[in-house]
């Protein structure tokens, strides 16, 4: 995959440039295929990209490290919010819940916008999901063929009781 900077630089160095389009019958529209530039401009752009390739790679690595640090801070903050709302939650369990609920690209409640504001309802949903899977026979019911809504209904009372225990100071 060529870096976006190659396209940008090639266009900058080329007197003439044209966007290459191709008709897509399946989508019923033109789709961009690339950019047509002068050969000299492309060569010069490639040289520039090669010259600063290491710098761009270092920057990407630093940015990835920063994102990872920010993510770890978010998960720790989420765990602190769990501990705040559920002070009698077993020690260390808040970290397990937060790590699971906040897993990147998981579409779990910990990645919702409400959770990122540490909204009480979102945090409670994450804890309830943990309790449902770890403190009840929910997974066993699912494996025996019960539908999710049926299994949830069967364990709802136990989840509520556990959440109440973990809430009370």
Secondary structure, 3 states (H helix, E strand, C coil): CCCHHHHHHHHHHCCCEEEEEEEECCCCEEEEEEEEECHHHHHHHHHHHHHCHHHHHHHHHHHHHHHHHHHHHHHHHHHHHHHHHCCCCCCCHHHHHHHHHCCCCCCCHHHCHHHHCCCHHHHHHHHHHHHHHHCCCHHHHHHCCCCHHHHHHHHHHHHHHHHHHHHCC
